[in-house]
Amino acid sequence: MPRREYWFGLPALRTSARSARDSVRDRLRAWKVPGDTCCDAVLLVSELTTNAVLHTDSGQVLCGLTLTGDERRLRIELHDEGPTPVRPPEHLAGPCEENGRGLLLVRQLADRWGSAHSTRTEGKVVWAELTSQP
């Protein structure tokens, strides 16, 4: 089976995280991705979208999903217009802090993740990969 791809763009607004979650959930259900992987992917795309909206001056974001032909690996990409690659957080958010846990969640949920210059926008891409068990 060939790999599958799905791309969608959203305005860089706080409300776009919900749209991103809904789009990813619907697509992964259509692809029959296992429930645990689907749930993790929805949370990852929510965190990546929120991070892009809050920490860049982007007007829009581009989200991509790629499922390998053997359906065991899912790659999530979030492209924005921000020029600075994302790095792991330097400190842990304290129990009273309301922000600062998004990338920690990404690091915990994803099998691999990273950031690089985007080949699709003038900014960067932050990506995360999940491996699903049959």
N, CA, C and O of each residue as an XYZ file, in Angstrom:
536
protein
N       0.845     -1.177      0.000
C       0.000      0.000      0.000
C       0.897      1.250      0.000
O       1.835      1.322      0.795
N       0.635      2.218     -0.859
C       1.461      3.434     -0.878
C       1.201      4.289      0.360
O       0.176      4.162      1.029
N       2.158      5.155      0.636
C       1.964      6.035      1.782
C       0.827      7.009      1.486
O       0.503      7.288      0.332
N       0.245      7.505      2.544
C      -0.868      8.448      2.419
C      -0.439      9.794      2.972
O       0.303      9.862      3.952
N      -0.903     10.860      2.348
C      -0.623     12.219      2.814
C      -1.904     13.026      2.847
O      -2.821     12.817      2.053
N      -1.940     13.950      3.783
C      -3.067     14.873      3.896
C      -2.517     16.208      4.383
O      -1.785     16.259      5.371
N      -2.872     17.292      3.685
C      -2.398     18.633      4.030
C      -3.585     19.578      4.155
O      -4.551     19.489      3.398
N      -3.496     20.480      5.118
C      -4.520     21.508      5.246
C      -3.900     22.758      5.879
O      -2.978     22.671      6.689
N      -4.421     23.896      5.495
C      -3.948     25.161      6.038
C      -4.996     25.785      6.936
O      -6.195     25.557      6.777
N      -4.523     26.571      7.873
C      -5.403     27.257      8.820
C      -4.866     28.660      9.096
O      -3.656     28.880      9.024
N      -5.739     29.603      9.406
C      -5.242     30.908      9.841
C      -4.551     30.762     11.192
O      -4.918     29.898     11.989
N      -3.566     31.592     11.447
C      -2.822     31.509     12.713
C      -3.609     32.225     13.814
O      -3.247     33.314     14.259
N      -4.683     31.585     14.229
C      -5.547     32.097     15.292
C      -5.632     31.062     16.404
O      -5.466     29.867     16.155
N      -5.884     31.504     17.610
C      -6.002     30.554     18.729
C      -7.077     29.500     18.482
O      -6.934     28.353     18.906
N      -8.137     29.881     17.809
C      -9.227     28.948     17.543
C      -8.837     27.873     16.530
O      -9.562     26.889     16.381
N      -7.729     28.031     15.841
C      -7.307     27.060     14.836
C      -6.845     25.742     15.442
O      -6.857     24.718     14.759
N      -6.441     25.744     16.696
C      -6.026     24.487     17.337
C      -7.188     23.493     17.344
O      -6.995     22.299     17.119
N      -8.391     23.997     17.602
C      -9.554     23.101     17.596
C      -9.813     22.558     16.192
O     -10.082     21.368     16.027
N      -9.734     23.419     15.187
C      -9.930     22.985     13.802
C      -8.879     21.951     13.401
O      -9.182     20.982     12.705
N      -7.641     22.168     13.848
C      -6.560     21.219     13.547
C      -6.850     19.866     14.197
O      -6.690     18.825     13.559
N      -7.273     19.877     15.451
C      -7.614     18.620     16.137
C      -8.714     17.879     15.395
O      -8.613     16.674     15.161
N      -9.770     18.604     15.023
C     -10.896     17.982     14.340
C     -10.484     17.400     12.986
O     -10.886     16.291     12.636
N      -9.686     18.147     12.231
C      -9.240     17.680     10.914
C      -8.376     16.432     11.027
O      -8.538     15.483     10.259
N      -7.458     16.437     11.989
C      -6.574     15.288     12.178
C      -7.372     14.074     12.650
O      -7.178     12.969     12.145
N      -8.255     14.272     13.602
C      -9.071     13.158     14.111
C      -9.894     12.544     12.971
O      -9.932     11.322     12.824
N     -10.546     13.380     12.173
C     -11.376     12.871     11.076
C     -10.545     12.105     10.051
O     -10.951     11.035      9.598
N      -9.388     12.645      9.684
C      -8.559     11.989      8.678
C      -8.017     10.660      9.194
O      -8.039      9.659      8.477
N      -7.530     10.645     10.439
C      -6.950      9.411     10.968
C      -8.007      8.336     11.176
O      -7.717      7.149     11.021
N      -9.225      8.732     11.523
C     -10.308      7.752     11.620
C     -10.624      7.171     10.245
O     -10.858      5.970     10.108
N     -10.627      8.037      9.225
C     -10.879      7.558      7.854
C      -9.787      6.589      7.411
O     -10.059      5.642      6.672
N      -8.560      6.822      7.857
C      -7.442      5.931      7.536
C      -7.408      4.710      8.452
O      -6.577      3.821      8.266
N      -8.298      4.660      9.432
C      -8.379      3.555     10.397
C      -7.096      3.402     11.228
O      -6.641      2.292     11.504
N      -6.540      4.534     11.610
C      -5.368      4.540     12.492
C      -5.841      4.126     13.887
O      -6.884      4.598     14.339
N      -5.095      3.252     14.582
C      -5.506      2.797     15.917
C      -5.786      3.957     16.882
O      -5.169      5.019     16.803
N      -6.729      3.719     17.787
C      -7.205      4.746     18.710
C      -6.133      5.460     19.508
O      -6.154      6.688     19.598
N      -5.184      4.716     20.097
C      -4.139      5.355     20.906
C      -3.276      6.282     20.062
O      -2.944      7.388     20.489
N      -2.917      5.836     18.874
C      -2.095      6.660     17.993
C      -2.880      7.886     17.556
O      -2.335      8.988     17.496
N      -4.149      7.699     17.253
C      -5.009      8.809     16.849
C      -5.104      9.853     17.974
O      -4.971     11.051     17.719
N      -5.326      9.415     19.176
C      -5.433     10.335     20.323
C      -4.127     11.105     20.533
O      -4.140     12.315     20.759
N      -3.008     10.395     20.456
C      -1.711     11.060     20.618
C      -1.477     12.071     19.498
O      -0.966     13.163     19.748
N      -1.846     11.720     18.273
C      -1.661     12.624     17.135
C      -2.513     13.879     17.289
O      -2.058     14.980     16.977
N      -3.729     13.723     17.760
C      -4.613     14.871     17.973
C      -4.016     15.813     19.019
O      -4.035     17.031     18.840
N      -3.497     15.264     20.090
C      -2.864     16.097     21.117
C      -1.604     16.771     20.575
O      -1.369     17.948     20.845
N      -0.796     16.038     19.816
C       0.417     16.622     19.247
C       0.099     17.775     18.307
O       0.724     18.832     18.403
N      -0.854     17.598     17.405
C      -1.159     18.668     16.466
C      -1.740     19.877     17.193
O      -1.515     21.016     16.785
N      -2.475     19.635     18.253
C      -3.002     20.741     19.049
C      -1.873     21.554     19.678
O      -1.878     22.783     19.620
N      -0.913     20.866     20.274
C       0.211     21.554     20.909
C       1.076     22.274     19.883
O       1.498     23.406     20.121
N       1.348     21.636     18.744
C       2.180     22.266     17.726
C       1.491     23.488     17.119
O       2.135     24.506     16.865
N       0.188     23.386     16.890
C      -0.555     24.519     16.346
C      -0.586     25.673     17.337
O      -0.336     26.821     16.971
N      -0.887     25.369     18.570
C      -0.925     26.407     19.603
C       0.422     27.092     19.735
O       0.489     28.317     19.841
N       1.489     26.317     19.728
C       2.838     26.879     19.837
C       3.123     27.832     18.672
O       3.657     28.922     18.879
N       2.771     27.428     17.460
C       3.012     28.275     16.287
C       2.199     29.561     16.356
O       2.705     30.638     16.038
N       0.949     29.452     16.767
C       0.077     30.625     16.835
C       0.553     31.609     17.901
O       0.541     32.819     17.677
N       0.967     31.102     19.043
C       1.354     31.970     20.153
C       2.763     32.548     20.024
O       3.025     33.643     20.523
N       3.667     31.834     19.367
C       5.079     32.226     19.407
C       5.675     32.654     18.075
O       6.889     32.831     17.974
N       4.850     32.822     17.056
C       5.349     33.352     15.784
C       4.402     34.449     15.318
O       3.297     34.592     15.841
N       4.832     35.200     14.356
C       3.978     36.231     13.757
C       3.346     35.718     12.465
O       3.085     36.496     11.547
N       3.108     34.443     12.397
C       2.554     33.831     11.197
C       1.126     34.299     10.949
O       0.364     34.544     11.884
N       0.780     34.417      9.676
C      -0.591     34.697      9.301
C      -1.373     33.418      9.086
O      -2.601     33.395      9.176
N      -0.633     32.343      8.797
C      -1.270     31.041      8.596
C      -0.299     29.933      8.954
O       0.907     30.156      9.063
N      -0.834     28.747      9.133
C      -0.026     27.559      9.392
C      -0.464     26.474      8.412
O      -1.605     26.458      7.949
N       0.444     25.587      8.112
C       0.177     24.467      7.212
C       0.474     23.188      7.968
O       1.568     23.010      8.504
N      -0.503     22.301      8.007
C      -0.344     21.042      8.730
C      -0.364     19.893      7.746
O      -1.172     19.871      6.818
N       0.539     18.927      7.955
C       0.586     17.753      7.100
C       0.656     16.475      7.903
O       1.291     16.416      8.956
N      -0.004     15.455      7.393
C       0.038     14.117      7.970
C       0.556     13.178      6.902
O       0.107     13.227      5.757
N       1.497     12.324      7.264
C       1.987     11.303      6.352
C       1.972      9.967      7.080
O       2.573      9.817      8.144
N       1.280      9.004      6.493
C       1.208      7.657      7.037
C       1.964      6.745      6.088
O       1.657      6.686      4.897
N       2.951      6.034      6.615
C       3.770      5.161      5.773
C       2.927      4.042      5.182
O       1.853      3.713      5.687
N       3.437      3.468      4.106
C       2.725      2.402      3.412
C       2.394      1.211      4.289
O       1.359      0.573      4.100
N       3.257      0.899      5.248
C       2.970     -0.223      6.139
C       2.061      0.187      7.305
O       1.727     -0.631      8.162
N       1.667      1.467      7.321
C       0.747      2.036      8.313
C       1.274      1.959      9.743
O       0.495      1.944     10.696
N       2.568      1.910      9.887
C       3.153      1.824     11.228
C       3.732      3.146     11.715
O       3.951      3.317     12.914
N       3.983      4.079     10.809
C       4.580      5.341     11.241
C       3.771      6.513     10.708
O       3.455      6.587      9.521
N       3.443      7.430     11.617
C       2.703      8.633     11.278
C       3.595      9.833     11.561
O       4.132      9.982     12.658
N       3.740     10.680     10.556
C       4.510     11.914     10.718
C       3.546     13.094     10.666
O       2.714     13.194      9.764
N       3.671     13.974     11.637
C       2.866     15.184     11.728
C       3.817     16.359     11.510
O       4.862     16.443     12.156
N       3.460     17.256     10.609
C       4.276     18.440     10.360
C       3.427     19.678     10.548
O       2.262     19.710     10.152
N       4.020     20.707     11.159
C       3.361     21.991     11.306
C       4.320     23.047     10.774
O       5.352     23.316     11.388
N       3.989     23.638      9.655
C       4.810     24.668      9.024
C       4.230     26.034      9.382
O       3.019     26.242      9.309
N       5.109     26.965      9.771
C       4.655     28.320     10.047
C       5.621     29.306      9.396
O       6.546     28.900      8.691
N       5.410     30.581      9.630
C       6.231     31.616      9.015
C       7.326     32.122      9.949
O       8.025     33.080      9.619
N       7.481     31.494     11.103
C       8.511     31.888     12.055
C       9.883     31.421     11.602
O      10.032     30.274     11.182
N      10.884     32.281     11.680
C      12.210     31.921     11.174
C      13.079     31.113     12.127
O      14.066     30.519     11.692
N      12.748     31.073     13.401
C      13.623     30.452     14.390
C      13.223     29.008     14.658
O      12.087     28.754     15.059
N      14.139     28.047     14.445
C      13.824     26.651     14.771
C      13.479     26.494     16.246
O      13.960     27.242     17.096
N      12.654     25.528     16.526
C      12.225     25.255     17.891
C      13.226     24.325     18.541
O      13.726     23.394     17.909
N      13.519     24.580     19.814
C      14.412     23.714     20.578
C      13.682     23.187     21.799
O      12.685     23.766     22.231
N      14.174     22.089     22.357
C      13.548     21.584     23.588
C      13.566     22.664     24.666
O      14.492     23.473     24.715
N      12.564     22.684     25.517
C      12.521     23.688     26.580
C      13.735     23.586     27.494
O      14.233     22.500     27.788
N      14.193     24.757     27.934
C      15.373     24.790     28.805
C      15.033     24.548     30.266
O      15.889     24.130     31.045
N      13.787     24.808     30.638
C      13.388     24.549     32.031
C      11.979     23.979     32.042
O      11.200     24.183     31.110
N      11.674     23.275     33.095
C      10.344     22.717     33.262
C       9.414     23.772     33.835
O       9.808     24.550     34.705
N       8.182     23.799     33.348
C       7.201     24.720     33.896
C       6.863     24.293     35.323
O       6.743     23.105     35.621
N       6.714     25.268     36.179
C       6.358     24.995     37.566
C       4.891     24.646     37.704
O       4.114     24.852     36.772
N       4.503     24.121     38.854
C       3.122     23.686     39.054
C       2.105     24.825     38.971
O       0.935     24.577     38.677
N       2.520     26.055     39.220
C       1.597     27.191     39.179
C       1.607     27.919     37.837
O       0.788     28.810     37.616
N       2.515     27.557     36.946
C       2.592     28.224     35.647
C       1.526     27.678     34.704
O       1.281     26.473     34.645
N       0.900     28.595     33.969
C      -0.162     28.195     33.054
C       0.367     27.779     31.691
O      -0.338     27.082     30.961
N       1.558     28.173     31.322
C       2.131     27.881     30.013
C       3.461     27.157     30.168
O       4.011     27.056     31.264
N       3.965     26.654     29.040
C       5.302     26.083     29.056
C       5.371     24.567     29.059
O       6.441     23.994     29.268
N       4.245     23.915     28.830
C       4.260     22.450     28.856
C       4.078     21.811     27.476
O       4.220     20.596     27.346
N       3.770     22.595     26.456
C       3.471     22.066     25.131
C       4.576     21.218     24.548
O       4.337     20.081     24.142
N       5.789     21.756     24.499
C       6.894     20.987     23.919
C       7.317     19.828     24.808
O       7.860     18.836     24.320
N       7.074     19.944     26.105
C       7.333     18.799     26.982
C       6.378     17.652     26.641
O       6.779     16.488     26.634
N       5.122     17.983     26.360
C       4.170     16.957     25.935
C       4.589     16.346     24.601
O       4.511     15.132     24.415
N       5.033     17.194     23.678
C       5.497     16.689     22.384
C       6.646     15.722     22.600
O       6.669     14.638     22.018
N       7.591     16.108     23.429
C       8.755     15.254     23.698
C       8.344     13.925     24.330
O       8.932     12.885     24.033
N       7.344     13.958     25.193
C       6.902     12.732     25.868
C       6.089     11.808     24.955
O       6.218     10.586     25.039
N       5.263     12.378     24.094
C       4.370     11.571     23.263
C       5.024     11.038     21.995
O       4.771      9.905     21.585
N       5.859     11.856     21.380
C       6.420     11.490     20.080
C       7.585     10.522     20.236
O       8.349     10.595     21.198
N       7.707      9.613     19.269
C       8.876      8.742     19.239
C      10.098      9.540     18.817
O      11.211      9.293     19.283
N       9.875     10.503     17.928
C      10.921     11.433     17.480
C      10.239     12.752     17.157
O       9.073     12.784     16.766
N      10.989     13.852     17.328
C      10.459     15.143     16.919
C      11.620     16.079     16.668
O      12.743     15.819     17.101
N      11.352     17.163     15.971
C      12.403     18.123     15.699
C      11.865     19.324     14.952
O      10.660     19.471     14.745
N      12.794     20.180     14.552
C      12.450     21.406     13.856
C      13.521     21.708     12.827
O      14.696     21.408     13.039
N      13.119     22.301     11.715
C      14.059     22.628     10.644
C      13.467     23.751      9.804
O      12.330     24.173     10.017
N      14.256     24.229      8.844
C      13.755     25.205      7.893
C      12.705     24.516      7.020
O      12.920     23.396      6.558
N      11.590     25.171      6.799
C      10.508     24.594      6.012
C      10.822     24.636      4.523
O      11.386     25.606      4.017
N      10.450     23.576      3.840
C      10.543     23.551      2.381
C       9.214     23.970      1.752
O       9.103     24.041      0.528
N       8.207     24.249      2.584
C       6.882     24.606      2.082
C       6.471     26.035      2.395
O       5.572     26.576      1.752
N       7.119     26.652      3.374
C       6.835     28.045      3.725
C       8.165     28.782      3.861
O       9.234     28.189      3.719
N       8.084     30.057      4.133
C       9.306     30.849      4.326
C       9.839     30.733      5.758
O      10.821     31.390      6.104
N       9.221     29.926      6.569
C       9.603     29.814      7.970
C      10.194     28.470      8.323
O      11.159     28.017      7.707
N       9.604     27.836      9.324
C      10.136     26.570      9.835
C       9.049     25.509      9.855
O       7.864     25.794      9.680
N       9.485     24.287     10.071
C       8.585     23.174     10.297
C       8.958     22.544     11.634
O      10.137     22.382     11.950
N       7.960     22.200     12.396
C       8.145     21.380     13.589
C       7.401     20.084     13.286
O       6.235     20.105     12.892
N       8.083     18.962     13.472
C       7.513     17.672     13.122
C       7.599     16.717     14.304
O       8.435     16.859     15.196
N       6.713     15.752     14.273
C       6.709     14.700     15.303
C       6.299     13.402     14.618
O       5.481     13.399     13.699
N       6.882     12.302     15.082
C       6.563     10.990     14.527
C       6.059     10.065     15.619
O       6.570     10.043     16.738
N       5.039      9.304     15.254
C       4.473      8.288     16.137
C       4.565      6.939     15.446
O       4.365      6.842     14.235
N       4.865      5.908     16.206
C       4.872      4.556     15.676
C       3.675      3.837     16.271
O       3.498      3.809     17.489
N       2.857      3.260     15.411
C       1.674      2.577     15.906
C       1.885      1.075     15.898
O       2.539      0.528     15.010
N       1.338      0.434     16.871
C       1.415     -1.019     16.992
C       0.150     -1.612     16.384
O      -0.950     -1.127     16.650
N       0.296     -2.657     15.570
C      -0.903     -3.265     14.963
C      -1.799     -3.919     15.997
O      -2.842     -4.472     15.649
